């Protein structure tokens, strides 16, 4: 007999959206999150609105978190992880390890995997000086600092020259990450516009391989960024960043048209790091008897963006592939709809 309950693994934007969607259909939901609180990485993103909304959707994440915490049909287990699953599709027995080495046993008829992603470790790209030069940061760190402190100046001072380096850890054959993270071009452009709205005299340079304009309306946004005479787009990834013996960061790169070696000075360098699979993806795939793809993300079945080879187990969000907040939420709604439909059969 099918249990009319859904287990959602992961409490980021996709997990929260799946839980809310299933609860809206009257289904009881268990939401298991290994971090100390729900919200995921997206909860730490800053709003990128200037005079107009930038449609980054960061504002939707705290709203979803509030609704999850207030929903009587959703039971949240934070600081917890799924350590055992038995039974069959429609009738799962799940063991969840909670804090202080305690465990609870749950029953669910369907499972939604929404474990999110792991940011690429920028220190692996030693040529960029991350963890060595204090003014080399990741875009995620920039987002978190601007969200916490309210402005770039409050977080890093009045930087006059700022550089963004794209594709750090993605589209990198040497690392085996030959896929595009899809969101980096979009958020770098939006962060650049946000910084320009705060620092009218700041000069920004975005180093890129080629621009990927994923997402509704991003072509138009990208064109407006290129029209800004204080934002320069340089096609080519720098070879090296160093501070000593100068008091500013030196970026060494090649002119993609002439091959000429160029050295330029910056106050702050922002690395747009790759979206990579969460560290527990492989172990969870084995536990649930589902597949991962060649990049290590959870694999969906052919012609079904939320289905897995295991009937009754569905996937949503960046655990399946890189995507932005709206795309994660849409897939999460589809996964919840599929889970509710499965329980009704």
Secondary structure, DSSP 8 states (H G I E B T S, - for coil): ---SEEEEE--SHHHHHHHHHHHHTT-EEEEEESSSSS-TGGGG-----SSS-----HHHHHHHHHHHHH-TTEEEEES-EEEEEEEETTEEEEEEE-GGG-EEEEEESEEEE---EEE--GGGSGGG-TTTSTTEEEHHHHHHHHHHHSSHHHHH---SEEEEEEEESSSBTTTTB-S--SSHHHHHHHHHHHHHHH-TT-EEEEEES-----STTHHHHHHHHHT-TTEEEEES--SEEE-TTSSSEEEEEE-TTT--EEEEEESEEEEEE-EEE-TTHHHHHHHHT--B-TTSSB---TT-SSB-SSTTEEE-GGGTS---HHHHHHHHHHHHHHHHHHHH-
